[in-house]
C-alpha cells in the first residue's frame, strides 16, 4: 500500500524555523540603529533647504534689489526658509560679506551639516 504524505515532517519544520531564525539574527542589527541614519538625513535635508533658500534669495535680489532679503550672516537662513528653521535646529553665526560665499553650519543635538551661505546687501 502506498502512503500519501499529507503535510511536512517535523525535521522539515525545524529546518525552516532555524533558517528563519538565522535570517532574523542577521537582519536585526541593520534595522535597530536606523534612528541615527534618519537624523543624519534630516539634518542634511535642512542644510540643503537653507542653501537653496539662500541661492534663490541671492538670485532674486540680484535680479531686482527690491525683492528678497539682505543676508549678512548665516543665521539669516532661518528667515529665508518658508516656515522658518525647524524646531531644535540652530545655525551657527558667521558673517557673510556681500557677493561672498561662506560655509555655514546647521546643528541639531550631536548632528551637524554644512551648507554654503551667500551674502547679499
JOJOLIN-V530128 format. One line per field, one symbol per residue. psi: psi as a letter, one per 20 degrees, with the letter a starting at -180 (. if undefined). A space follows every 50 residues. Layout:
psi->???
This chain:
psi->pppppiaqrhggghgghgghgggghhhghhiglihhhggghghhggghgg ggggghgggghhhoiiraqpoiqhiihhhhppiapqpiqqppppqpqpkq pqpqppqocjpqqqrpppqp.
